[in-house]
Amino acid sequence: MSPTSLARCARALSARARRAARSGRDAGASALEWAIIAAVVVVAASLIGGAIYKIVQDKSSALEKCASVAVGTACS
């Protein structure tokens, strides 16, 4: 291999390494962004799930309380 082709090969490999390093930083930032978005979604789903669970529990206890009352009487 001649010195000029070796230098050309080294420049090409160096440019390729720089491109890979640049795109690697973007991929890491993108993964971090997705992790933050996923965490926000999990927290929101937990809060919404907790609110729905509380509503269902309240309605269930009200239904159980009214189920033991005779027909025609008021349920409080």
C-alpha positions in Angstrom: 0.0 0.0 0.0 1.4 3.4 -0.9 1.7 6.2 1.6 -0.9 8.3 -0.2 -3.5 5.5 -0.2 -2.7 4.8 3.5 -3.2 8.5 4.3 -6.5 8.5 2.3 -7.7 5.4 4.2 -6.8 6.9 7.5 -8.7 10.1 6.7 -11.7 8.1 5.6 -11.6 6.1 8.8 -11.2 9.2 10.9 -14.2 10.9 9.2 -16.3 7.8 9.7 -15.3 7.6 13.4 -16.3 11.3 13.9 -19.6 10.7 12.2 -20.3 7.7 14.4 -19.3 9.6 17.5 -21.6 12.5 16.5 -24.6 10.2 15.8 -23.9 8.3 19.0 -24.4 11.4 21.1 -27.7 12.0 19.5 -28.8 8.4 20.1 -27.9 8.8 23.8 -29.9 12.0 24.1 -32.8 10.4 22.3 -32.8 7.4 24.6 -32.7 9.8 27.6 -35.6 11.8 26.2 -37.6 8.5 25.7 -36.8 7.4 29.3 -38.1 10.8 30.7 -41.2 10.5 28.5 -41.8 7.0 29.7 -41.4 8.0 33.3 -43.9 10.8 32.9 -46.4 8.4 31.3 -46.0 5.9 34.1 -46.6 8.6 36.8 -49.6 9.9 34.9 -51.1 6.4 34.5 -50.5 5.7 38.2 -52.3 8.9 39.2 -55.2 8.3 36.9 -55.4 4.6 37.9 -55.4 5.6 41.6 -58.2 8.1 41.0 -60.3 5.6 39.1 -59.7 3.0 41.8 -60.9 5.4 44.5 -64.1 6.2 42.6 -64.8 2.5 42.1 -64.2 1.8 45.8 -66.5 4.6 46.9 -69.3 3.5 44.5 -68.8 -0.1 45.6 -69.1 0.7 49.3 -72.2 2.8 48.6 -73.7 -0.1 46.6 -73.0 -2.5 49.4 -74.5 -0.2 52.0 -77.7 0.3 49.9 -77.9 -3.5 49.1 -78.8 -4.3 52.7 -81.6 -1.7 52.9 -85.2 -2.9 52.3 -86.8 -2.0 49.0 -88.7 1.3 49.1 -86.6 2.8 51.9 -84.2 5.6 51.4 -80.5 4.9 51.1 -78.2 7.4 52.6 
